[in-house]
Amino acid sequence: MIRFFAQLWRFGMQQALSCLFPAAIFAALFLLQIAPIPHVPRYDAMLIICIALQWLMVRTKLETLDELKVICVFHLIGLALELYKVRMGSWTYPQDAYTKIGGVPLYSGFMYASVASYLCQAWRRLDVEVLHWPRSYFTVPLGAAIYLNFMTHHYIPDLRWVLTALLFAVFVRTSVTFRVGGARYGMPLTLSFLLIGFFVWLAENIGTFLGAWRYPNQEAAWTFVSLGKLSSWFLLVIVSFIIVAQLKHVKRGLSRRSGVELPPHA
């Protein structure tokens, strides 16, 4: 029993360290809500803080340059999705800012980048290994279809449940293992998707409460984000994981061709 709680503590600490970037973003949102900077719009201040945080993470070697590249990709993907969804009225950023384009503050891309930061950090800190990863001709089109469905469902039927069924079929044999205190544990990959998606949903509730953005039903007064959003985050986490995993797969393939063998978590 003592070993169980010791391992749980070690696991929790590694998870907390992996969440440094998103935790810092939420802390900045909270501080700017109770103590705004005079004459500096909140969203603009958040952009400056997020850039500074990203620089500090790399400078202190909490993130590697390769991880920074992945995070930048997520920032662009997230910003593109934000521009589209805000235009469609899915949610709004009600406060004024100089760094808003199409109603979207530029700092919003860091919200998606923070998910990538967590995945990269946890992958390295917990020495994650993925077993029976499907072929790229399954995972890449599936990830692209999930991402596009966030946009196309405004015009054609929402295919999220069809895509969910497909991903269970594609990842039915895939599992993930991780190391805690010298011991190795594992779980089905789809379960890890669901767990991460749940915690992102909790973070979303914190973000909307702090005024990071607003859904239409939160305009008059804040309410909990619908549990239905869990399916959206579940799918978005899958897209995020596929991108990280594929980039690591490409990097490992390039290293082998150059005669350098990378560790599984690289």
Sequence and secondary structure as in RCSB ss.txt:
>XXXX:A:sequence
MIRFFAQLWRFGMQQALSCLFPAAIFAALFLLQIAPIPHVPRYDAMLIICIALQWLMVRTKLETLDELKVICVFH
LIGLALELYKVRMGSWTYPQDAYTKIGGVPLYSGFMYASVASYLCQAWRRLDVEVLHWPRSYFTVPLGAAIYLNF
MTHHYIPDLRWVLTALLFAVFVRTSVTFRVGGARYGMPLTLSFLLIGFFVWLAENIGTFLGAWRYPNQEAAWTFV
SLGKLSSWFLLVIVSFIIVAQLKHVKRGLSRRSGVELPPHA
>XXXX:A:secstr
 HHHHHHHHHHHHHHHHHTHHHHHHHHHHHHHHHS  TTS HHHHHHHHHHHHHHHHHHTTSS HHHHHHHHHHH
HHHHHHHHHHHHTTS B  S  SSEETTEEGGGHHHHHHHHHHHHHHHHHTT EEES   HHHHHHHHHHHHHHH
HHTTTS   HHHHHHHHHHHTTT EEEEEETTEEEEEEHHHHHHHHHHHHHHHHHHHHHTTS B GGGSSS    
 TTHHHHHHHHHHHHHHHHHHHHHHHHHHHHHTT    TT 
